[in-house]
Amino acid sequence: MLQGVSVDILKISKHIQKVTELFSSDRQNGEKEFDNIMANVETTANKLGIELTCPRVAARQVHRPNHSTQTINEYYRKSIFLPYLDSLVQSLKDRFSDRNKPSFEIFNLHPKIMKDLSKEDFEKSINNINSTYCELLDNFKEQSILWFDLWKNTEIDAKALEKLNLIEVLEHEHACFLPSVAKAIQIALCLPPTTCTIERSFSTLKRVKTWIRNTMSNNRLSGLCLLSVHRRKIKENKENFMQKVIDLFAMDTRRIQLLFK
């Protein structure tokens, strides 16, 4: 869900809240839930001829769980099942807590999401965003309301709207006249929901910095990586890009002649 290039972080946030509630419910009914798990474990162990045992319980133990329990079921529930659920629920709450809500709500500026929002809900979202980024965004509330009205009155195909990404929204003519909204969209583009974006740059680096091209300056390495990552934009502006490269090479005195038909 979080591995795609285009991620709807708002939907993911709502989905993860439901998942967190589900895990919290399992934590509250931990004894009943673990009994069901343990019943399946015992069935599988009997088929494989494995005897279920719990580790030795010592008077003083610091290197592993040392719960004083009467049954195997109780030992593994206290030492593995409940701590794991506690850790999982806490991790989800930390990453997708209410304090991150303004950062997620900044994605409400996407036209696809605005089409499904009422003006009142959109204004509430804008107030939350403005309280967080007020020092960076001037007249953001006023420009956002205008942004909302402009897109509400813009006729656009539903399929085209679904495929519209934030970069294309930023390049739209509406964003040119609303600098604070454009800056807010830039902030949204800089919010990495996962490590996948960074991992893609690592993959690009492996393709570019090979054993036959091992020594180069930082500018050259960065340029080649950008060419690899944004190759779609290079293909779209191929002729203009090639001409700029030729002009750049022609600025210095070289032995080769840059003559092309």
Wavefront OBJ file of the C-alpha trace (Angstrom):
o trace
v 0.000 0.000 0.000
v 2.850 2.393 0.772
v 5.150 1.077 -1.946
v 3.700 2.895 -4.957
v 5.055 5.960 -6.709
v 1.742 7.797 -6.269
v 0.297 7.415 -2.771
v -2.975 8.789 -1.374
v -1.699 9.411 2.136
v -5.125 10.540 3.414
v -6.806 7.246 2.505
v -3.874 5.352 3.943
v -4.081 7.321 7.182
v -7.784 6.517 7.592
v -7.183 2.867 6.743
v -4.341 2.582 9.250
v -6.518 4.136 11.951
v -9.013 1.313 11.405
v -6.196 -1.238 11.491
v -4.910 0.301 14.730
v -8.377 0.040 16.271
v -8.510 -3.613 15.214
v -5.154 -4.379 16.844
v -6.190 -2.474 19.979
v -9.338 -4.588 20.169
v -7.224 -7.748 19.888
v -5.022 -6.395 22.680
v -8.003 -5.871 24.970
v -9.241 -9.395 24.230
v -5.714 -10.796 24.250
v -6.513 -13.946 26.200
v -9.333 -15.029 23.895
v -7.434 -14.163 20.693
v -4.293 -15.959 21.803
v -6.277 -19.072 22.797
v -7.442 -19.334 19.172
v -3.876 -18.910 17.910
v -2.515 -21.423 20.396
v -5.150 -23.993 19.417
v -3.897 -23.875 15.810
v -0.283 -24.072 17.021
v -1.026 -27.162 19.126
v -2.800 -28.846 16.204
v 0.162 -28.221 13.899
v 2.660 -29.308 16.568
v 0.797 -32.599 17.142
v 0.834 -33.347 13.406
v 4.593 -32.760 13.298
v 5.272 -34.613 16.534
v 6.625 -31.548 18.338
v 6.167 -31.135 22.072
v 5.371 -27.600 23.206
v 7.449 -26.463 26.161
v 8.316 -23.150 27.764
v 11.852 -22.057 28.764
v 13.156 -22.586 32.267
v 11.984 -19.936 34.723
v 14.772 -18.740 37.016
v 14.664 -16.695 40.182
v 16.570 -13.875 38.469
v 16.757 -13.551 34.679
v 17.671 -10.480 32.591
v 18.516 -11.805 29.122
v 15.076 -13.188 28.149
v 11.441 -13.037 29.326
v 11.120 -14.669 32.732
v 7.404 -14.621 33.496
v 6.295 -16.706 36.413
v 3.386 -18.599 34.839
v 1.571 -21.873 35.353
v 0.881 -22.862 31.723
v 2.633 -22.759 28.365
v -0.253 -20.771 26.918
v 0.063 -18.063 29.544
v 3.859 -17.858 29.198
v 3.879 -17.228 25.442
v 0.913 -14.868 25.663
v 2.721 -12.665 28.183
v 6.210 -12.919 26.681
v 5.475 -12.723 22.921
v 1.878 -12.007 21.912
v 0.979 -9.060 24.148
v 4.365 -7.238 23.894
v 4.257 -7.578 20.110
v 0.744 -6.111 19.907
v 1.719 -3.266 22.250
v 4.749 -2.432 20.114
v 2.756 -2.610 16.872
v -0.083 -0.394 18.111
v 2.322 2.162 19.571
v 4.353 2.342 16.347
v 1.231 2.959 14.262
v -0.020 5.609 16.677
v 3.340 7.399 16.674
v 3.601 7.547 12.907
v -0.054 8.257 12.121
v -1.053 10.245 15.195
v -3.166 13.409 15.285
v -0.046 15.575 15.410
v 0.667 14.495 11.811
v -2.877 15.313 10.701
v -2.071 18.834 9.374
v 0.738 17.354 7.273
v -1.663 14.804 5.801
v -4.451 17.363 5.296
v -2.222 19.404 3.008
v -3.013 16.769 0.362
v -6.621 18.052 0.398
v -5.377 20.715 -2.025
v -5.415 18.055 -4.742
v -8.389 18.702 -7.084
v -9.451 15.049 -6.960
v -9.919 15.233 -3.177
v -11.492 18.705 -3.263
v -14.227 17.458 -5.604
v -15.483 15.166 -2.819
v -15.239 17.756 -0.022
v -17.814 20.309 1.037
v -16.647 23.887 1.446
v -17.081 23.674 5.238
v -14.904 20.550 5.506
v -12.312 22.112 3.233
v -12.179 25.271 5.370
v -11.647 23.186 8.528
v -8.781 21.417 6.811
v -7.291 24.741 5.687
v -7.429 26.087 9.246
v -5.434 23.081 10.479
v -2.856 23.517 7.723
v -2.600 27.255 8.339
v -2.008 26.767 12.071
v 0.996 24.566 11.257
v 2.527 26.412 8.295
v 1.382 29.989 9.008
v 4.971 31.288 9.045
v 5.637 29.904 5.564
v 2.348 30.670 3.818
v 1.049 34.246 3.472
v -2.697 34.765 2.923
v -3.051 31.020 2.650
v -6.687 30.816 3.785
v -7.915 33.366 1.258
v -5.933 31.842 -1.603
v -7.074 28.327 -0.672
v -10.752 29.294 -0.808
v -10.157 30.819 -4.247
v -8.271 27.648 -5.256
v -11.251 25.558 -4.126
v -13.744 27.657 -6.114
v -11.572 27.648 -9.246
v -11.325 23.860 -9.349
v -14.999 23.381 -8.458
v -15.888 25.450 -11.520
v -13.322 23.776 -13.786
v -14.762 21.069 -16.010
v -12.384 18.125 -16.159
v -12.889 14.472 -16.988
v -13.081 12.177 -13.944
v -10.470 9.770 -15.345
v -8.078 12.616 -16.146
v -8.601 13.994 -12.642
v -7.814 10.583 -11.143
v -4.489 10.419 -12.997
v -3.524 13.997 -12.137
v -0.503 14.056 -9.812
v 0.681 16.877 -7.581
v 3.472 17.923 -9.961
v 0.947 18.441 -12.757
v -1.318 20.321 -10.330
v 1.617 22.571 -9.425
v 2.230 23.302 -13.115
v -1.429 24.178 -13.746
v -2.289 27.782 -14.579
v -4.387 28.150 -11.400
v -1.298 27.590 -9.235
v 0.635 30.347 -11.030
v -1.669 33.020 -9.595
v -1.786 31.612 -6.043
v 1.802 31.485 -4.702
v 0.910 30.321 -1.178
v -1.110 27.398 -2.527
v 1.760 26.547 -4.871
v 4.181 26.608 -1.939
v 1.844 24.359 0.087
v 1.781 21.851 -2.780
v 5.589 21.959 -2.866
v 5.584 21.107 0.856
v 3.248 18.190 0.148
v 5.608 16.942 -2.565
v 8.491 16.983 -0.076
v 6.684 14.775 2.452
v 7.979 11.204 1.957
v 5.319 8.727 3.162
v 7.810 5.853 2.957
v 11.481 5.158 2.345
v 10.695 3.996 -1.204
v 11.683 7.350 -2.721
v 15.110 7.143 -1.105
v 15.442 3.490 -2.079
v 14.775 4.395 -5.715
v 17.652 6.867 -5.593
v 19.890 4.081 -4.256
v 18.855 1.867 -7.180
v 19.628 4.701 -9.588
v 23.059 5.170 -8.028
v 23.863 1.481 -8.607
v 22.971 1.835 -12.293
v 24.991 5.029 -12.761
v 28.111 4.481 -10.646
v 29.348 1.204 -12.125
v 32.876 -0.234 -12.043
v 33.649 1.247 -15.489
v 32.414 4.697 -14.401
v 33.711 4.784 -10.857
v 35.566 8.113 -10.665
v 33.655 11.320 -11.349
v 32.885 14.681 -9.759
v 29.826 15.271 -7.593
v 28.218 17.501 -10.222
v 28.563 14.852 -12.917
v 27.263 12.092 -10.636
v 24.275 14.192 -9.550
v 23.525 15.130 -13.156
v 23.597 11.527 -14.376
v 21.366 10.419 -11.492
v 18.854 13.173 -12.265
v 18.850 12.120 -15.927
v 18.128 8.543 -14.893
v 15.371 9.425 -12.416
v 13.612 12.000 -14.619
v 14.077 10.273 -17.966
v 10.383 10.745 -18.792
v 10.784 14.527 -18.774
v 13.946 14.213 -20.884
v 12.033 12.242 -23.526
v 9.249 14.826 -23.575
v 11.740 17.680 -24.216
v 14.330 15.684 -26.141
v 15.060 18.204 -28.912
v 15.317 21.168 -26.556
v 17.464 19.179 -24.137
v 19.908 18.061 -26.837
v 20.285 21.618 -28.109
v 21.049 22.900 -24.588
v 23.702 20.196 -24.131
v 25.338 21.136 -27.436
v 25.272 24.836 -26.525
v 26.840 24.060 -23.156
v 29.678 22.085 -24.755
v 30.216 24.777 -27.380
v 30.831 27.433 -24.715
v 34.355 26.087 -24.055
v 37.220 25.699 -26.509
v 37.391 22.069 -27.625
v 39.317 20.091 -30.208
v 36.198 18.331 -31.427
v 33.840 20.040 -33.847
v 30.208 20.020 -32.751
v 28.662 19.730 -36.211
v 25.349 17.927 -36.583
v 23.020 17.607 -39.507
l 1 2 3 4 5 6 7 8 9 10 11 12 13 14 15 16 17 18 19 20 21 22 23 24 25 26 27 28 29 30 31 32 33 34 35 36 37 38 39 40 41 42 43 44 45 46 47 48 49 50 51 52 53 54 55 56 57 58 59 60 61 62 63 64 65 66 67 68 69 70 71 72 73 74 75 76 77 78 79 80 81 82 83 84 85 86 87 88 89 90 91 92 93 94 95 96 97 98 99 100 101 102 103 104 105 106 107 108 109 110 111 112 113 114 115 116 117 118 119 120 121 122 123 124 125 126 127 128 129 130 131 132 133 134 135 136 137 138 139 140 141 142 143 144 145 146 147 148 149 150 151 152 153 154 155 156 157 158 159 160 161 162 163 164 165 166 167 168 169 170 171 172 173 174 175 176 177 178 179 180 181 182 183 184 185 186 187 188 189 190 191 192 193 194 195 196 197 198 199 200 201 202 203 204 205 206 207 208 209 210 211 212 213 214 215 216 217 218 219 220 221 222 223 224 225 226 227 228 229 230 231 232 233 234 235 236 237 238 239 240 241 242 243 244 245 246 247 248 249 250 251 252 253 254 255 256 257 258 259 260 261
